[in-house]
């Protein structure tokens, strides 16, 4: 009986191997050319902004979108995807040995096995095209012919 209680306790304490080894948050680097763009990060508990280049910390299970804007340049919106990374997959697989179903559930709920892509977010902003002046309108005049 003691052995069984010890095994259950160990499984609960070691559950969520990816959660333990990788954590539930990650840092995302954001850069732009030219630098100095305003980066709005959505998908976090509270949306926030930073000026490029910058680094933000987000939850691994969040759906993140980065919007960049700078005066004189066209705005860019970059949705980030989540993928199982090599280290996250190994941590998640480690649950088979140590954490069991509880650990897998913890890792799945926290997104600990996931990484956001692209990371770093690197964007080249495109200048807003100069307005094209309308072509001058040429009107033909009727020639005045004297009438008699």
CNS distance restraints for C-alpha pairs under 8 A (distance, minus, plus):
assign (resid   1 and name CA) (resid   5 and name CA) 6.32 0.50 0.50
assign (resid   2 and name CA) (resid   6 and name CA) 6.07 0.50 0.50
assign (resid   3 and name CA) (resid   7 and name CA) 6.13 0.50 0.50
assign (resid   4 and name CA) (resid   8 and name CA) 6.25 0.50 0.50
assign (resid   5 and name CA) (resid   9 and name CA) 6.06 0.50 0.50
assign (resid   6 and name CA) (resid  10 and name CA) 6.07 0.50 0.50
assign (resid   7 and name CA) (resid  11 and name CA) 6.13 0.50 0.50
assign (resid   8 and name CA) (resid  12 and name CA) 6.23 0.50 0.50
assign (resid   9 and name CA) (resid  13 and name CA) 6.09 0.50 0.50
assign (resid  10 and name CA) (resid  14 and name CA) 5.92 0.50 0.50
assign (resid  10 and name CA) (resid  98 and name CA) 7.83 0.50 0.50
assign (resid  11 and name CA) (resid  15 and name CA) 5.69 0.50 0.50
assign (resid  11 and name CA) (resid  98 and name CA) 5.88 0.50 0.50
assign (resid  11 and name CA) (resid  99 and name CA) 4.85 0.50 0.50
assign (resid  11 and name CA) (resid 100 and name CA) 6.77 0.50 0.50
assign (resid  11 and name CA) (resid 102 and name CA) 7.88 0.50 0.50
assign (resid  11 and name CA) (resid 103 and name CA) 7.82 0.50 0.50
assign (resid  12 and name CA) (resid  99 and name CA) 6.69 0.50 0.50
assign (resid  12 and name CA) (resid 102 and name CA) 7.10 0.50 0.50
assign (resid  12 and name CA) (resid 103 and name CA) 7.52 0.50 0.50
assign (resid  13 and name CA) (resid  99 and name CA) 7.99 0.50 0.50
assign (resid  14 and name CA) (resid  20 and name CA) 7.95 0.50 0.50
assign (resid  14 and name CA) (resid  98 and name CA) 6.29 0.50 0.50
assign (resid  14 and name CA) (resid  99 and name CA) 5.44 0.50 0.50
assign (resid  14 and name CA) (resid 103 and name CA) 7.35 0.50 0.50
assign (resid  15 and name CA) (resid  95 and name CA) 6.77 0.50 0.50
assign (resid  15 and name CA) (resid  98 and name CA) 6.92 0.50 0.50
assign (resid  15 and name CA) (resid  99 and name CA) 3.96 0.50 0.50
assign (resid  15 and name CA) (resid 100 and name CA) 6.97 0.50 0.50
assign (resid  15 and name CA) (resid 102 and name CA) 6.00 0.50 0.50
assign (resid  15 and name CA) (resid 103 and name CA) 3.72 0.50 0.50
assign (resid  15 and name CA) (resid 104 and name CA) 7.42 0.50 0.50
assign (resid  15 and name CA) (resid 106 and name CA) 7.11 0.50 0.50
assign (resid  16 and name CA) (resid  20 and name CA) 6.17 0.50 0.50
assign (resid  16 and name CA) (resid  91 and name CA) 7.93 0.50 0.50
assign (resid  16 and name CA) (resid  92 and name CA) 7.33 0.50 0.50
assign (resid  16 and name CA) (resid  95 and name CA) 6.67 0.50 0.50
assign (resid  16 and name CA) (resid  99 and name CA) 6.16 0.50 0.50
assign (resid  16 and name CA) (resid 102 and name CA) 7.26 0.50 0.50
assign (resid  16 and name CA) (resid 103 and name CA) 3.78 0.50 0.50
assign (resid  16 and name CA) (resid 104 and name CA) 6.04 0.50 0.50
assign (resid  16 and name CA) (resid 105 and name CA) 7.45 0.50 0.50
assign (resid  16 and name CA) (resid 106 and name CA) 5.17 0.50 0.50
assign (resid  16 and name CA) (resid 107 and name CA) 5.06 0.50 0.50
assign (resid  17 and name CA) (resid  21 and name CA) 6.04 0.50 0.50
assign (resid  17 and name CA) (resid  91 and name CA) 5.08 0.50 0.50
assign (resid  17 and name CA) (resid  92 and name CA) 6.18 0.50 0.50
assign (resid  17 and name CA) (resid  94 and name CA) 6.20 0.50 0.50
assign (resid  17 and name CA) (resid  95 and name CA) 5.92 0.50 0.50
assign (resid  17 and name CA) (resid  98 and name CA) 7.80 0.50 0.50
assign (resid  17 and name CA) (resid  99 and name CA) 6.70 0.50 0.50
assign (resid  17 and name CA) (resid 103 and name CA) 6.48 0.50 0.50
assign (resid  17 and name CA) (resid 107 and name CA) 7.29 0.50 0.50
assign (resid  18 and name CA) (resid  22 and name CA) 5.40 0.50 0.50
assign (resid  18 and name CA) (resid  23 and name CA) 6.87 0.50 0.50
assign (resid  18 and name CA) (resid  87 and name CA) 7.94 0.50 0.50
assign (resid  18 and name CA) (resid  88 and name CA) 5.69 0.50 0.50
assign (resid  18 and name CA) (resid  89 and name CA) 7.83 0.50 0.50
assign (resid  18 and name CA) (resid  90 and name CA) 7.65 0.50 0.50
assign (resid  18 and name CA) (resid  91 and name CA) 4.12 0.50 0.50
assign (resid  18 and name CA) (resid  92 and name CA) 5.42 0.50 0.50
assign (resid  18 and name CA) (resid  94 and name CA) 7.92 0.50 0.50
assign (resid  18 and name CA) (resid 107 and name CA) 6.10 0.50 0.50
assign (resid  18 and name CA) (resid 112 and name CA) 5.38 0.50 0.50
assign (resid  18 and name CA) (resid 113 and name CA) 5.69 0.50 0.50
assign (resid  19 and name CA) (resid  23 and name CA) 4.68 0.50 0.50
assign (resid  19 and name CA) (resid  24 and name CA) 5.85 0.50 0.50
assign (resid  19 and name CA) (resid  91 and name CA) 7.88 0.50 0.50
assign (resid  19 and name CA) (resid 106 and name CA) 7.35 0.50 0.50
assign (resid  19 and name CA) (resid 107 and name CA) 5.69 0.50 0.50
assign (resid  19 and name CA) (resid 110 and name CA) 7.29 0.50 0.50
assign (resid  19 and name CA) (resid 112 and name CA) 4.96 0.50 0.50
assign (resid  19 and name CA) (resid 113 and name CA) 7.50 0.50 0.50
assign (resid  21 and name CA) (resid  91 and name CA) 7.00 0.50 0.50
assign (resid  22 and name CA) (resid  87 and name CA) 7.88 0.50 0.50
assign (resid  22 and name CA) (resid  88 and name CA) 7.14 0.50 0.50
assign (resid  22 and name CA) (resid 112 and name CA) 6.49 0.50 0.50
assign (resid  22 and name CA) (resid 113 and name CA) 7.73 0.50 0.50
assign (resid  23 and name CA) (resid 112 and name CA) 6.05 0.50 0.50
assign (resid  24 and name CA) (resid  59 and name CA) 5.89 0.50 0.50
assign (resid  24 and name CA) (resid  60 and name CA) 5.59 0.50 0.50
assign (resid  24 and name CA) (resid  61 and name CA) 7.76 0.50 0.50
assign (resid  24 and name CA) (resid 110 and name CA) 5.85 0.50 0.50
assign (resid  24 and name CA) (resid 111 and name CA) 6.56 0.50 0.50
assign (resid  24 and name CA) (resid 112 and name CA) 4.96 0.50 0.50
assign (resid  25 and name CA) (resid  57 and name CA) 6.54 0.50 0.50
assign (resid  25 and name CA) (resid  58 and name CA) 5.44 0.50 0.50
assign (resid  25 and name CA) (resid  59 and name CA) 4.26 0.50 0.50
assign (resid  25 and name CA) (resid  60 and name CA) 5.06 0.50 0.50
assign (resid  25 and name CA) (resid 112 and name CA) 7.60 0.50 0.50
assign (resid  26 and name CA) (resid  57 and name CA) 5.54 0.50 0.50
assign (resid  26 and name CA) (resid  58 and name CA) 5.65 0.50 0.50
assign (resid  26 and name CA) (resid  59 and name CA) 6.41 0.50 0.50
assign (resid  26 and name CA) (resid  60 and name CA) 6.16 0.50 0.50
assign (resid  26 and name CA) (resid 115 and name CA) 7.62 0.50 0.50
assign (resid  27 and name CA) (resid  55 and name CA) 6.44 0.50 0.50
assign (resid  27 and name CA) (resid  56 and name CA) 5.44 0.50 0.50
assign (resid  27 and name CA) (resid  57 and name CA) 4.31 0.50 0.50
assign (resid  27 and name CA) (resid  58 and name CA) 6.34 0.50 0.50
assign (resid  28 and name CA) (resid  55 and name CA) 5.56 0.50 0.50
assign (resid  28 and name CA) (resid  56 and name CA) 5.30 0.50 0.50
assign (resid  28 and name CA) (resid  57 and name CA) 6.26 0.50 0.50
assign (resid  28 and name CA) (resid  58 and name CA) 7.44 0.50 0.50
assign (resid  28 and name CA) (resid 116 and name CA) 7.96 0.50 0.50
assign (resid  28 and name CA) (resid 119 and name CA) 5.81 0.50 0.50
assign (resid  28 and name CA) (resid 120 and name CA) 5.99 0.50 0.50
assign (resid  28 and name CA) (resid 121 and name CA) 7.40 0.50 0.50
assign (resid  29 and name CA) (resid  53 and name CA) 7.49 0.50 0.50
assign (resid  29 and name CA) (resid  54 and name CA) 5.96 0.50 0.50
assign (resid  29 and name CA) (resid  55 and name CA) 4.39 0.50 0.50
assign (resid  29 and name CA) (resid  56 and name CA) 6.53 0.50 0.50
assign (resid  29 and name CA) (resid 119 and name CA) 6.41 0.50 0.50
assign (resid  29 and name CA) (resid 120 and name CA) 4.70 0.50 0.50
assign (resid  29 and name CA) (resid 121 and name CA) 6.08 0.50 0.50
assign (resid  30 and name CA) (resid  39 and name CA) 7.76 0.50 0.50
assign (resid  30 and name CA) (resid  52 and name CA) 6.23 0.50 0.50
assign (resid  30 and name CA) (resid  53 and name CA) 5.66 0.50 0.50
assign (resid  30 and name CA) (resid  54 and name CA) 5.37 0.50 0.50
assign (resid  30 and name CA) (resid  55 and name CA) 6.04 0.50 0.50
assign (resid  30 and name CA) (resid  56 and name CA) 7.90 0.50 0.50
assign (resid  30 and name CA) (resid 119 and name CA) 7.95 0.50 0.50
assign (resid  30 and name CA) (resid 120 and name CA) 5.92 0.50 0.50
assign (resid  30 and name CA) (resid 121 and name CA) 4.76 0.50 0.50
assign (resid  30 and name CA) (resid 122 and name CA) 6.07 0.50 0.50
assign (resid  31 and name CA) (resid  35 and name CA) 6.79 0.50 0.50
assign (resid  31 and name CA) (resid  52 and name CA) 5.19 0.50 0.50
assign (resid  31 and name CA) (resid  53 and name CA) 4.44 0.50 0.50
assign (resid  31 and name CA) (resid  54 and name CA) 6.67 0.50 0.50
assign (resid  31 and name CA) (resid 120 and name CA) 7.59 0.50 0.50
assign (resid  31 and name CA) (resid 121 and name CA) 6.22 0.50 0.50
assign (resid  31 and name CA) (resid 122 and name CA) 4.89 0.50 0.50
assign (resid  31 and name CA) (resid 123 and name CA) 6.47 0.50 0.50
assign (resid  32 and name CA) (resid  36 and name CA) 7.52 0.50 0.50
assign (resid  32 and name CA) (resid  37 and name CA) 6.74 0.50 0.50
assign (resid  32 and name CA) (resid  52 and name CA) 6.17 0.50 0.50
assign (resid  32 and name CA) (resid  53 and name CA) 6.72 0.50 0.50
assign (resid  32 and name CA) (resid 122 and name CA) 5.60 0.50 0.50
assign (resid  32 and name CA) (resid 123 and name CA) 4.72 0.50 0.50
assign (resid  32 and name CA) (resid 124 and name CA) 5.63 0.50 0.50
assign (resid  32 and name CA) (resid 125 and name CA) 6.89 0.50 0.50
assign (resid  33 and name CA) (resid 123 and name CA) 6.38 0.50 0.50
assign (resid  33 and name CA) (resid 124 and name CA) 4.72 0.50 0.50
assign (resid  33 and name CA) (resid 125 and name CA) 6.02 0.50 0.50
assign (resid  34 and name CA) (resid 124 and name CA) 7.02 0.50 0.50
assign (resid  34 and name CA) (resid 125 and name CA) 6.86 0.50 0.50
assign (resid  35 and name CA) (resid  51 and name CA) 7.98 0.50 0.50
assign (resid  35 and name CA) (resid  52 and name CA) 5.46 0.50 0.50
assign (resid  35 and name CA) (resid  53 and name CA) 6.32 0.50 0.50
assign (resid  36 and name CA) (resid  51 and name CA) 5.48 0.50 0.50
assign (resid  36 and name CA) (resid  52 and name CA) 5.00 0.50 0.50
assign (resid  36 and name CA) (resid  53 and name CA) 7.04 0.50 0.50
assign (resid  36 and name CA) (resid  70 and name CA) 7.48 0.50 0.50
assign (resid  37 and name CA) (resid  51 and name CA) 5.53 0.50 0.50
assign (resid  37 and name CA) (resid  52 and name CA) 5.37 0.50 0.50
assign (resid  37 and name CA) (resid  68 and name CA) 6.18 0.50 0.50
assign (resid  37 and name CA) (resid  69 and name CA) 5.54 0.50 0.50
assign (resid  37 and name CA) (resid  70 and name CA) 4.88 0.50 0.50
assign (resid  38 and name CA) (resid  49 and name CA) 6.78 0.50 0.50
assign (resid  38 and name CA) (resid  50 and name CA) 5.95 0.50 0.50
assign (resid  38 and name CA) (resid  51 and name CA) 4.72 0.50 0.50
assign (resid  38 and name CA) (resid  52 and name CA) 6.51 0.50 0.50
assign (resid  38 and name CA) (resid  67 and name CA) 7.98 0.50 0.50
assign (resid  38 and name CA) (resid  68 and name CA) 5.53 0.50 0.50
assign (resid  38 and name CA) (resid  69 and name CA) 5.34 0.50 0.50
assign (resid  38 and name CA) (resid  70 and name CA) 6.30 0.50 0.50
assign (resid  39 and name CA) (resid  49 and name CA) 5.43 0.50 0.50
assign (resid  39 and name CA) (resid  50 and name CA) 5.32 0.50 0.50
assign (resid  39 and name CA) (resid  51 and name CA) 5.90 0.50 0.50
assign (resid  39 and name CA) (resid  52 and name CA) 6.69 0.50 0.50
assign (resid  39 and name CA) (resid  66 and name CA) 6.37 0.50 0.50
assign (resid  39 and name CA) (resid  67 and name CA) 5.55 0.50 0.50
assign (resid  39 and name CA) (resid  68 and name CA) 4.54 0.50 0.50
assign (resid  39 and name CA) (resid  69 and name CA) 6.76 0.50 0.50
assign (resid  40 and name CA) (resid  47 and name CA) 7.31 0.50 0.50
assign (resid  40 and name CA) (resid  48 and name CA) 5.95 0.50 0.50
assign (resid  40 and name CA) (resid  49 and name CA) 4.41 0.50 0.50
assign (resid  40 and name CA) (resid  50 and name CA) 6.76 0.50 0.50
assign (resid  40 and name CA) (resid  66 and name CA) 5.67 0.50 0.50
assign (resid  40 and name CA) (resid  67 and name CA) 5.08 0.50 0.50
assign (resid  40 and name CA) (resid  68 and name CA) 6.44 0.50 0.50
assign (resid  41 and name CA) (resid  47 and name CA) 5.79 0.50 0.50
assign (resid  41 and name CA) (resid  48 and name CA) 5.56 0.50 0.50
assign (resid  41 and name CA) (resid  49 and name CA) 5.98 0.50 0.50
assign (resid  41 and name CA) (resid  64 and name CA) 6.89 0.50 0.50
assign (resid  41 and name CA) (resid  65 and name CA) 5.89 0.50 0.50
assign (resid  41 and name CA) (resid  66 and name CA) 4.72 0.50 0.50
assign (resid  41 and name CA) (resid  67 and name CA) 6.58 0.50 0.50
assign (resid  42 and name CA) (resid  46 and name CA) 7.84 0.50 0.50
assign (resid  42 and name CA) (resid  47 and name CA) 4.97 0.50 0.50
assign (resid  42 and name CA) (resid  48 and name CA) 7.10 0.50 0.50
assign (resid  42 and name CA) (resid  64 and name CA) 5.70 0.50 0.50
assign (resid  42 and name CA) (resid  65 and name CA) 5.21 0.50 0.50
assign (resid  42 and name CA) (resid  66 and name CA) 6.44 0.50 0.50
assign (resid  43 and name CA) (resid  47 and name CA) 6.69 0.50 0.50
assign (resid  43 and name CA) (resid  62 and name CA) 6.00 0.50 0.50
assign (resid  43 and name CA) (resid  63 and name CA) 5.28 0.50 0.50
assign (resid  43 and name CA) (resid  64 and name CA) 4.62 0.50 0.50
assign (resid  43 and name CA) (resid  65 and name CA) 6.41 0.50 0.50
assign (resid  44 and name CA) (resid  58 and name CA) 6.56 0.50 0.50
assign (resid  44 and name CA) (resid  59 and name CA) 7.30 0.50 0.50
assign (resid  44 and name CA) (resid  62 and name CA) 6.46 0.50 0.50
assign (resid  44 and name CA) (resid  63 and name CA) 7.77 0.50 0.50
assign (resid  44 and name CA) (resid  64 and name CA) 7.01 0.50 0.50
assign (resid  50 and name CA) (resid  54 and name CA) 6.41 0.50 0.50
assign (resid  58 and name CA) (resid  62 and name CA) 7.17 0.50 0.50
assign (resid  59 and name CA) (resid 110 and name CA) 7.94 0.50 0.50
assign (resid  59 and name CA) (resid 111 and name CA) 7.83 0.50 0.50
assign (resid  60 and name CA) (resid  82 and name CA) 7.95 0.50 0.50
assign (resid  60 and name CA) (resid 110 and name CA) 6.91 0.50 0.50
assign (resid  60 and name CA) (resid 111 and name CA) 5.11 0.50 0.50
assign (resid  60 and name CA) (resid 112 and name CA) 6.08 0.50 0.50
assign (resid  60 and name CA) (resid 114 and name CA) 6.02 0.50 0.50
assign (resid  60 and name CA) (resid 115 and name CA) 6.32 0.50 0.50
assign (resid  60 and name CA) (resid 116 and name CA) 7.13 0.50 0.50
assign (resid  61 and name CA) (resid  82 and name CA) 7.76 0.50 0.50
assign (resid  61 and name CA) (resid 109 and name CA) 7.57 0.50 0.50
assign (resid  61 and name CA) (resid 110 and name CA) 5.82 0.50 0.50
assign (resid  61 and name CA) (resid 111 and name CA) 4.29 0.50 0.50
assign (resid  61 and name CA) (resid 112 and name CA) 7.36 0.50 0.50
assign (resid  61 and name CA) (resid 114 and name CA) 7.15 0.50 0.50
assign (resid  63 and name CA) (resid  80 and name CA) 7.08 0.50 0.50
assign (resid  63 and name CA) (resid  81 and name CA) 7.32 0.50 0.50
assign (resid  63 and name CA) (resid  82 and name CA) 7.78 0.50 0.50
assign (resid  64 and name CA) (resid  79 and name CA) 6.25 0.50 0.50
assign (resid  64 and name CA) (resid  80 and name CA) 5.48 0.50 0.50
assign (resid  64 and name CA) (resid  81 and name CA) 7.63 0.50 0.50
assign (resid  65 and name CA) (resid  77 and name CA) 7.04 0.50 0.50
assign (resid  65 and name CA) (resid  78 and name CA) 5.74 0.50 0.50
assign (resid  65 and name CA) (resid  79 and name CA) 4.29 0.50 0.50
assign (resid  65 and name CA) (resid  80 and name CA) 5.80 0.50 0.50
assign (resid  66 and name CA) (resid  77 and name CA) 5.84 0.50 0.50
assign (resid  66 and name CA) (resid  78 and name CA) 5.13 0.50 0.50
assign (resid  66 and name CA) (resid  79 and name CA) 6.27 0.50 0.50
assign (resid  66 and name CA) (resid  80 and name CA) 7.60 0.50 0.50
assign (resid  67 and name CA) (resid  75 and name CA) 7.19 0.50 0.50
assign (resid  67 and name CA) (resid  76 and name CA) 5.70 0.50 0.50
assign (resid  67 and name CA) (resid  77 and name CA) 4.35 0.50 0.50
assign (resid  67 and name CA) (resid  78 and name CA) 6.22 0.50 0.50
assign (resid  68 and name CA) (resid  75 and name CA) 5.67 0.50 0.50
assign (resid  68 and name CA) (resid  76 and name CA) 5.21 0.50 0.50
assign (resid  68 and name CA) (resid  77 and name CA) 6.40 0.50 0.50
assign (resid  69 and name CA) (resid  73 and name CA) 6.96 0.50 0.50
assign (resid  69 and name CA) (resid  74 and name CA) 6.91 0.50 0.50
assign (resid  69 and name CA) (resid  75 and name CA) 4.60 0.50 0.50
assign (resid  69 and name CA) (resid  76 and name CA) 6.64 0.50 0.50
assign (resid  70 and name CA) (resid  74 and name CA) 7.47 0.50 0.50
assign (resid  70 and name CA) (resid  75 and name CA) 7.05 0.50 0.50
assign (resid  72 and name CA) (resid 127 and name CA) 5.88 0.50 0.50
assign (resid  72 and name CA) (resid 128 and name CA) 5.59 0.50 0.50
assign (resid  73 and name CA) (resid 125 and name CA) 6.08 0.50 0.50
assign (resid  73 and name CA) (resid 126 and name CA) 5.47 0.50 0.50
assign (resid  73 and name CA) (resid 127 and name CA) 4.19 0.50 0.50
assign (resid  73 and name CA) (resid 128 and name CA) 4.85 0.50 0.50
assign (resid  74 and name CA) (resid 125 and name CA) 6.56 0.50 0.50
assign (resid  74 and name CA) (resid 126 and name CA) 5.68 0.50 0.50
assign (resid  74 and name CA) (resid 127 and name CA) 6.05 0.50 0.50
assign (resid  74 and name CA) (resid 128 and name CA) 5.44 0.50 0.50
assign (resid  75 and name CA) (resid 125 and name CA) 7.42 0.50 0.50
assign (resid  76 and name CA) (resid 123 and name CA) 8.00 0.50 0.50
assign (resid  76 and name CA) (resid 125 and name CA) 7.31 0.50 0.50
assign (resid  80 and name CA) (resid 116 and name CA) 5.94 0.50 0.50
assign (resid  80 and name CA) (resid 117 and name CA) 5.42 0.50 0.50
assign (resid  80 and name CA) (resid 118 and name CA) 6.25 0.50 0.50
assign (resid  81 and name CA) (resid 116 and name CA) 5.50 0.50 0.50
assign (resid  81 and name CA) (resid 117 and name CA) 5.25 0.50 0.50
assign (resid  81 and name CA) (resid 118 and name CA) 7.40 0.50 0.50
assign (resid  82 and name CA) (resid 114 and name CA) 5.88 0.50 0.50
assign (resid  82 and name CA) (resid 115 and name CA) 5.48 0.50 0.50
assign (resid  82 and name CA) (resid 116 and name CA) 4.56 0.50 0.50
assign (resid  82 and name CA) (resid 117 and name CA) 6.16 0.50 0.50
assign (resid  83 and name CA) (resid 114 and name CA) 5.24 0.50 0.50
assign (resid  83 and name CA) (resid 115 and name CA) 5.47 0.50 0.50
assign (resid  83 and name CA) (resid 116 and name CA) 6.46 0.50 0.50
assign (resid  83 and name CA) (resid 117 and name CA) 7.15 0.50 0.50
assign (resid  84 and name CA) (resid  88 and name CA) 6.08 0.50 0.50
assign (resid  84 and name CA) (resid  89 and name CA) 6.00 0.50 0.50
assign (resid  84 and name CA) (resid 113 and name CA) 5.58 0.50 0.50
assign (resid  84 and name CA) (resid 114 and name CA) 4.42 0.50 0.50
assign (resid  84 and name CA) (resid 115 and name CA) 6.19 0.50 0.50
assign (resid  85 and name CA) (resid  89 and name CA) 5.86 0.50 0.50
assign (resid  85 and name CA) (resid 113 and name CA) 6.52 0.50 0.50
assign (resid  85 and name CA) (resid 114 and name CA) 5.87 0.50 0.50
assign (resid  85 and name CA) (resid 115 and name CA) 5.94 0.50 0.50
assign (resid  86 and name CA) (resid  90 and name CA) 6.27 0.50 0.50
assign (resid  87 and name CA) (resid  91 and name CA) 6.21 0.50 0.50
assign (resid  87 and name CA) (resid 113 and name CA) 7.36 0.50 0.50
assign (resid  88 and name CA) (resid  92 and name CA) 6.00 0.50 0.50
assign (resid  88 and name CA) (resid 112 and name CA) 6.57 0.50 0.50
assign (resid  88 and name CA) (resid 113 and name CA) 3.65 0.50 0.50
assign (resid  88 and name CA) (resid 114 and name CA) 6.11 0.50 0.50
assign (resid  88 and name CA) (resid 115 and name CA) 7.94 0.50 0.50
assign (resid  89 and name CA) (resid  93 and name CA) 5.98 0.50 0.50
assign (resid  89 and name CA) (resid 113 and name CA) 5.74 0.50 0.50
assign (resid  90 and name CA) (resid  94 and name CA) 6.06 0.50 0.50
assign (resid  91 and name CA) (resid  95 and name CA) 6.92 0.50 0.50
assign (resid  91 and name CA) (resid 113 and name CA) 6.89 0.50 0.50
assign (resid  92 and name CA) (resid  96 and name CA) 7.92 0.50 0.50
assign (resid  92 and name CA) (resid 103 and name CA) 7.92 0.50 0.50
assign (resid  92 and name CA) (resid 104 and name CA) 6.35 0.50 0.50
assign (resid  92 and name CA) (resid 107 and name CA) 6.70 0.50 0.50
assign (resid  92 and name CA) (resid 113 and name CA) 6.17 0.50 0.50
assign (resid  93 and name CA) (resid  97 and name CA) 7.81 0.50 0.50
assign (resid  94 and name CA) (resid  98 and name CA) 6.26 0.50 0.50
assign (resid  94 and name CA) (resid  99 and name CA) 7.20 0.50 0.50
assign (resid  95 and name CA) (resid  99 and name CA) 4.14 0.50 0.50
assign (resid  95 and name CA) (resid 100 and name CA) 4.97 0.50 0.50
assign (resid  95 and name CA) (resid 101 and name CA) 7.30 0.50 0.50
assign (resid  95 and name CA) (resid 103 and name CA) 5.57 0.50 0.50
assign (resid  95 and name CA) (resid 104 and name CA) 5.98 0.50 0.50
assign (resid  96 and name CA) (resid 100 and name CA) 5.06 0.50 0.50
assign (resid  96 and name CA) (resid 101 and name CA) 7.63 0.50 0.50
assign (resid  98 and name CA) (resid 103 and name CA) 7.99 0.50 0.50
assign (resid  99 and name CA) (resid 103 and name CA) 4.39 0.50 0.50
assign (resid  99 and name CA) (resid 104 and name CA) 7.03 0.50 0.50
assign (resid 100 and name CA) (resid 104 and name CA) 6.41 0.50 0.50
assign (resid 101 and name CA) (resid 105 and name CA) 6.10 0.50 0.50
assign (resid 102 and name CA) (resid 106 and name CA) 6.26 0.50 0.50
assign (resid 103 and name CA) (resid 107 and name CA) 6.14 0.50 0.50
assign (resid 104 and name CA) (resid 108 and name CA) 6.01 0.50 0.50
assign (resid 105 and name CA) (resid 109 and name CA) 6.04 0.50 0.50
assign (resid 106 and name CA) (resid 110 and name CA) 6.12 0.50 0.50
assign (resid 107 and name CA) (resid 111 and name CA) 5.72 0.50 0.50
assign (resid 107 and name CA) (resid 112 and name CA) 5.12 0.50 0.50
assign (resid 107 and name CA) (resid 113 and name CA) 6.39 0.50 0.50
assign (resid 108 and name CA) (resid 112 and name CA) 6.92 0.50 0.50
assign (resid 108 and name CA) (resid 113 and name CA) 7.36 0.50 0.50
